[in-house]
Amino acid sequence: MLVMEASSVFAAFDKDGDGKVSASELRCGLASTLGEDVSEEDAAAILATVDADGDGLLDREEFSRLAAAGAQEDDDAVKRRCLREAFGMYAAEGTATTTMITPASLRRTLSRLGSHEMGVEECRAMICRFDLDGDGALSFDEFRVMMMA
């Protein structure tokens, strides 16, 4: 089923039916299927990232690699958004650039979630394990490292 879908998507992009997708066809296909307005230069740059044989065109295999890379980027964006939401649950209130998970904000959130009552020192110890810059709080990047560990 997935092979048939990939084949039909390739065929939709390959407007002239020559078995290859040009930068122009890629540009038009992105516009019609995703609503993405991509310049000719950007389409050529996208094409070049997976053009293994260097002919300036995408065959079915190269097109499939491009589609797989796009799906991976979508997955990464979803994961990052979910991590941002989780981080926001634990973070202390602040501006977007200074939001951090502090021992007090961690304690407050764990209490709200019904976790057994933890002291600030226990929360400080939890944070310390992943506090890479030693500031006593977790930034989003430190939180991401912790969640991926």
C-alpha positions as CSV (number, residue, x, y, z in Angstrom):
1,M,0.0,0.0,0.0
2,L,2.8,2.4,1.0
3,V,4.6,1.7,-2.3
4,M,1.5,2.4,-4.3
5,E,1.0,5.7,-2.4
6,A,4.7,6.7,-3.0
7,S,4.3,5.7,-6.7
8,S,1.2,7.8,-7.1
9,V,2.7,10.8,-5.4
10,F,5.8,10.5,-7.6
11,A,3.5,10.3,-10.7
12,A,1.6,13.5,-9.5
13,F,4.9,15.4,-9.3
14,D,6.2,14.0,-12.6
15,K,4.0,16.1,-14.8
16,D,5.7,15.2,-18.1
17,G,5.8,11.5,-17.3
18,D,9.5,11.1,-18.1
19,G,10.2,9.1,-14.9
20,K,12.1,12.1,-13.4
21,V,11.0,15.1,-11.3
22,S,12.7,18.4,-12.3
23,A,13.1,21.4,-9.9
24,S,10.2,23.1,-11.8
25,E,8.0,20.0,-11.3
26,L,9.0,19.8,-7.7
27,R,8.1,23.4,-7.2
28,C,4.7,23.0,-8.8
29,G,4.0,19.7,-6.9
30,L,4.8,21.3,-3.6
31,A,2.5,24.2,-4.4
32,S,-0.4,22.0,-5.4
33,T,-0.1,19.2,-2.7
34,L,1.2,21.2,0.3
35,G,0.3,24.7,-0.5
36,E,4.0,25.5,-0.2
37,D,5.2,28.4,-2.4
38,V,8.8,27.5,-3.1
39,S,11.1,29.6,-5.4
40,E,12.8,28.0,-8.3
41,E,16.1,28.4,-6.5
42,D,14.8,26.8,-3.3
43,A,13.3,23.9,-5.3
44,A,16.7,23.3,-7.0
45,A,18.4,23.4,-3.6
46,I,15.9,20.9,-2.2
47,L,16.4,18.7,-5.2
48,A,20.2,18.9,-4.9
49,T,20.1,17.5,-1.4
50,V,18.9,14.1,-2.6
51,D,20.1,14.1,-6.2
52,A,22.5,11.1,-5.8
53,D,23.5,10.9,-9.5
54,G,23.9,14.6,-10.0
55,D,21.7,14.8,-13.1
56,G,19.6,17.6,-11.7
57,L,16.5,15.4,-11.7
58,L,14.9,13.1,-9.1
59,D,14.2,9.5,-10.0
60,R,11.7,7.5,-8.0
61,E,14.4,6.4,-5.4
62,E,15.7,9.9,-4.9
63,F,12.2,11.2,-4.6
64,S,11.4,8.6,-2.0
65,R,14.5,9.7,0.0
66,L,13.2,13.3,-0.2
67,A,9.8,12.2,1.0
68,A,11.3,10.2,3.9
69,A,13.4,13.1,4.9
70,G,10.3,15.4,5.0
71,A,8.5,12.9,7.1
72,Q,11.4,12.7,9.6
73,E,11.4,16.5,9.8
74,D,7.7,16.4,10.6
75,D,8.2,13.8,13.3
76,D,11.0,15.9,14.8
77,A,8.8,19.0,14.8
78,V,6.0,17.1,16.6
79,K,8.4,15.8,19.2
80,R,9.8,19.3,19.8
81,R,6.4,20.8,20.1
82,C,5.4,18.1,22.6
83,L,8.5,18.6,24.6
84,R,7.8,22.4,24.6
85,E,4.4,21.7,26.0
86,A,5.7,19.4,28.7
87,F,8.5,21.9,29.6
88,G,5.8,24.6,29.9
89,M,4.0,22.6,32.5
90,Y,7.0,22.5,34.8
91,A,8.6,25.9,34.1
92,A,8.4,28.9,36.3
93,E,6.4,31.8,35.0
94,G,8.6,34.3,33.1
95,T,9.3,35.7,29.7
96,A,9.7,33.4,26.8
97,T,13.4,33.9,26.8
98,T,13.9,33.4,30.6
99,T,11.5,30.5,31.3
100,M,13.2,27.8,33.3
101,I,12.3,24.8,35.5
102,T,13.3,25.8,39.0
103,P,13.3,23.5,42.1
104,A,10.2,25.4,43.3
105,S,8.3,25.1,40.0
106,L,9.2,21.4,39.7
107,R,7.9,20.8,43.3
108,R,4.7,22.8,42.6
109,T,4.0,20.8,39.4
110,L,4.8,17.4,40.9
111,S,2.4,18.3,43.8
112,R,-0.4,19.2,41.3
113,L,0.2,15.9,39.5
114,G,-0.4,14.0,42.7
115,S,3.2,12.9,43.2
116,H,4.2,12.3,46.8
117,E,5.2,15.5,48.6
118,M,8.8,16.3,47.6
119,G,10.9,18.9,49.3
120,V,12.7,21.7,47.4
121,E,16.1,20.0,48.2
122,E,14.9,16.8,46.5
123,C,13.8,18.8,43.5
124,R,17.1,20.7,43.5
125,A,18.9,17.3,43.4
126,M,16.8,16.1,40.5
127,I,17.5,19.3,38.5
128,C,21.2,19.2,39.4
129,R,21.7,15.9,37.4
130,F,20.8,17.7,34.1
131,D,21.7,21.3,34.9
132,L,24.5,21.5,32.4
133,D,25.4,25.2,32.9
134,G,25.2,25.0,36.8
135,D,22.6,27.8,37.2
136,G,20.3,25.7,39.4
137,A,17.5,25.5,36.9
138,L,16.7,23.7,33.7
139,S,16.5,25.5,30.4
140,F,14.5,24.0,27.5
141,D,17.6,22.5,26.0
142,E,18.7,20.9,29.3
143,F,15.1,19.6,29.7
144,R,15.3,18.1,26.2
145,V,18.5,16.3,27.0
146,M,17.0,15.0,30.2
147,M,13.9,13.7,28.4
148,M,16.0,12.0,25.6
149,A,18.3,10.3,28.2
